[in-house]
Amino acid sequence: MTDALTVAISPCPNDTFIFAAWILGRIPERLERPVRFVWADVEELNQAAAEERYDVVKMSAAASLGLTQTYTVLDSGAAFGKGAGPKLVVRPGAPKAPKTVAVPGLGTTAYTVLRAALPTGFTAVPMLFSDIVDAVRQGEVDAGLVIHETALVYERYGLELRMDLGAWWKEQGEEAPIPLGVIAARTALPKAERDAITESIRSSILHARAHREDIWPLVRTLAQEMDDETLERHIAAYVDDLSVDMSGAGRCALKRLSQLASGASIG
């Protein structure tokens, strides 16, 4: 029996929206072997990519920078934030300079950008992104770096915005949007198969755009925040034409992120 192609993504709305039509069998099959989908938290996916556990994997854009020998970033499926991005949130009355910050993983793009945007000393406390809001509310940390759909509804939990990293990125004079997550395939896969994967993702996005009602139940089922308005805002913020084809602008954004991660100024 032919081994299945393993595709690992997060359950966040943009990933589910992008891959739903493929998962549900709504697009033509382009691959010559079966496909098995796996869901995991973004930092778990970053670690899985480092260990080459999956053939195709969603990973933080920052994590992909160190895995260029083993994974090839695909032109489709990425999430970019145009003026939107991870948000640093606090309880009302929290210290101006947080000493402890809950982050969704040390390999995430969110944490990479935060280190540049908030250079004063703080201790990062890694945890599941879904646990960050409660950690901030309960005073376990001074601040939290929220991502995915929760970044759009932090006020719902009585929290205040301290810094919008998407806005900070734009303030540095960047025309390219902030690259948050990418889809990468093992470089060892045949190029023809990598191309077929890229085309499958692209077709899946286009189907979702044209037949939203067809894929919406899956998006809602896997989301952290369940209301349709929040899910729509999340998808609008992170799934756009660059997700269909990142083109030169997307590659430029990844280069800028690489400079930031290495400590170079992006201004």
C-alpha positions in Angstrom: 0.0 0.0 0.0 1.3 3.5 -0.9 2.1 5.6 2.2 -0.3 8.5 2.8 0.9 12.0 2.4 0.7 13.6 5.8 -0.6 17.2 6.0 -0.5 18.9 9.4 -2.2 22.2 10.1 -3.6 24.2 13.0 -7.4 24.3 13.8 -7.4 28.2 13.5 -10.0 29.6 11.1 -7.6 30.7 8.4 -6.0 27.2 8.1 -9.4 25.5 8.2 -10.8 27.9 5.6 -7.8 27.3 3.4 -7.8 23.5 3.6 -11.5 22.7 4.1 -12.4 22.1 0.5 -9.5 19.7 0.1 -10.3 18.0 3.4 -13.9 17.5 2.4 -13.0 16.2 -1.1 -14.6 19.2 -2.9 -11.7 19.7 -5.3 -10.1 17.5 -8.0 -7.6 15.0 -6.6 -4.1 15.9 -8.0 -2.0 13.5 -6.0 -1.2 9.9 -6.7 -1.4 8.7 -3.1 -3.9 9.2 -0.3 -3.7 12.2 2.0 -4.0 12.2 5.8 -4.7 15.4 7.7 -3.5 16.1 11.2 -4.4 19.1 13.5 -2.1 20.5 16.2 -1.3 23.8 18.0 1.1 26.1 16.1 4.1 25.6 18.4 3.5 21.8 18.2 3.6 22.1 14.5 6.8 24.1 14.6 8.4 21.3 16.7 7.1 18.6 14.4 8.6 20.5 11.4 12.0 20.6 13.2 11.7 16.8 13.6 10.5 16.3 10.0 7.4 14.4 11.2 5.1 15.5 8.4 5.3 15.8 4.6 3.4 19.1 4.6 3.1 21.3 7.6 1.8 24.7 8.6 4.5 26.5 10.6 5.2 29.9 11.9 7.0 32.0 9.2 9.8 32.6 11.7 10.2 28.9 12.3 10.5 28.3 8.5 13.6 30.5 8.4 15.7 27.8 10.1 14.4 24.9 8.2 15.3 25.8 4.6 17.4 22.6 4.2 14.5 20.3 5.0 11.3 22.2 4.0 10.3 24.3 1.0 7.8 27.1 1.6 5.0 26.8 -0.8 3.5 29.7 -2.7 -0.1 28.9 -1.5 -1.6 28.7 2.0 0.3 31.3 3.9 -1.2 33.8 6.3 -0.1 37.5 6.1 -1.4 40.3 8.3 -2.0 43.6 6.5 -2.0 46.0 9.3 -3.2 43.2 11.6 -1.3 40.8 13.7 -0.6 39.4 17.1 -1.5 41.6 20.0 0.0 42.2 23.4 -2.8 42.5 25.9 -2.9 43.2 29.7 -5.3 43.4 32.6 -6.6 46.9 33.4 -4.0 48.6 35.7 -1.2 46.2 34.6 2.5 47.5 34.9 3.5 49.6 31.9 6.6 47.5 31.4 5.5 43.8 31.7 8.1 41.5 33.4 6.4 38.3 32.3 4.6 37.7 29.0 2.7 34.6 28.0 3.6 33.7 24.4 2.2 31.1 22.1 5.7 29.5 21.6 9.3 30.6 21.3 9.4 29.6 17.7 6.4 31.6 16.6 6.5 34.7 14.4 4.5 36.5 17.1 7.3 36.1 19.6 10.0 36.9 17.1 8.4 40.2 16.3 7.6 41.0 20.0 11.3 40.7 20.8 12.1 43.4 18.3 9.1 45.6 19.2 9.5 45.3 23.0 13.3 45.2 23.5 13.2 45.9 27.2 13.8 42.8 29.3 10.9 40.5 29.9 10.5 36.8 30.6 8.6 34.8 28.0 6.3 32.1 29.4 5.4 29.7 26.6 1.9 28.1 26.7 -0.9 27.0 24.4 -2.4 30.0 22.6 -5.8 29.0 24.0 -4.5 29.3 27.6 -3.0 32.8 27.3 -6.2 34.8 28.0 -6.9 33.0 31.2 -3.3 33.3 32.3 -3.5 37.1 31.9 -6.9 37.4 33.5 -5.8 35.4 36.5 -2.6 37.4 37.0 -0.3 34.5 36.3 1.6 36.8 33.9 1.7 40.5 33.4 0.8 40.4 29.7 -0.1 38.0 27.0 0.6 37.7 23.3 -2.6 36.6 21.7 -2.9 35.2 18.2 -5.5 33.6 15.9 -9.1 34.7 16.3 -8.7 35.5 20.0 -6.5 38.5 19.0 -9.7 40.0 17.6 -11.9 39.7 20.7 -9.5 40.3 23.7 -11.9 43.1 24.9 -14.6 40.4 25.4 -12.4 39.1 28.2 -11.9 42.4 29.9 -8.4 42.9 28.6 -6.7 46.0 27.2 -4.4 46.4 24.2 -0.9 47.3 25.0 0.6 46.8 21.5 -0.6 45.6 18.1 2.4 44.0 16.4 0.8 44.2 13.0 0.5 47.9 13.3 4.1 48.1 14.7 5.4 46.2 11.6 3.6 48.7 9.4 5.0 51.7 11.4 8.5 50.5 10.5 7.9 51.5 7.0 7.1 48.1 5.7 5.0 47.9 2.5 5.1 44.1 2.6 2.6 42.6 5.1 3.7 40.8 8.2 4.2 37.0 7.4 2.6 35.0 10.2 2.4 31.4 9.0 3.4 29.5 5.9 2.7 26.0 4.5 5.9 24.1 3.7 6.5 20.7 2.1 9.5 18.4 2.7 12.1 19.3 0.2 12.8 15.6 -0.4 9.4 15.2 -2.0 9.4 15.2 -5.8 8.9 18.6 -7.3 5.9 17.4 -9.2 4.3 16.3 -6.0 5.1 19.6 -4.3 3.6 21.5 -7.3 0.4 19.3 -7.0 0.2 20.1 -3.3 0.4 23.9 -4.1 -2.3 23.6 -6.7 -4.5 21.6 -4.4 -4.2 24.4 -1.7 -4.9 27.1 -4.3 -8.0 25.3 -5.6 -9.2 24.7 -2.0 -9.0 28.4 -1.2 -10.8 29.4 -4.4 -13.6 26.8 -3.7 -14.0 28.2 -0.1 -14.3 31.7 -1.5 -17.0 30.6 -4.0 -18.9 28.2 -1.8 -18.5 29.5 1.8 -21.6 27.7 3.0 -20.0 24.4 1.9 -17.0 24.6 4.2 -18.3 26.8 7.1 -19.5 24.0 9.4 -15.9 22.6 9.5 -14.4 26.1 10.2 -16.8 26.7 13.1 -16.3 23.3 14.6 -12.6 23.6 15.0 -12.4 27.3 16.0 -11.6 28.6 19.4 -14.1 31.4 19.1 -17.4 30.1 17.8 -19.4 33.2 16.7 -19.6 33.8 12.9 -18.7 37.5 13.1 -15.4 36.7 14.8 -14.6 33.9 12.4 -15.4 36.1 9.4 -13.1 38.9 10.7 -10.3 36.4 11.3 -10.5 35.0 7.8 -10.8 38.5 6.2 -7.7 39.6 8.2 -5.4 36.6 7.3 -6.7 35.0 4.1 -6.3 37.1 1.0 -4.7 37.0 -2.5 -1.3 36.4 -0.9 -2.7 33.2 0.5 -3.6 32.1 -3.0 -0.2 33.1 -4.3 2.4 34.9 -2.1 4.3 36.1 -5.2 7.2 38.6 -4.8 5.5 40.6 -2.1 5.2 37.6 0.2 8.8 36.5 -0.4 10.0 40.0 0.3 8.1 39.9 3.6 9.8 36.6 4.6 13.2 38.2 3.8 12.3 41.2 6.0 11.3 38.8 8.8 14.6 37.0 8.4 16.5 40.3 8.9 14.4 41.0 12.0 15.0 37.5 13.5 18.8 38.0 13.0 18.7 41.2 14.9 19.0 43.5 11.9 16.9 46.7 11.7 13.9 46.5 9.3 13.3 50.2 9.4 
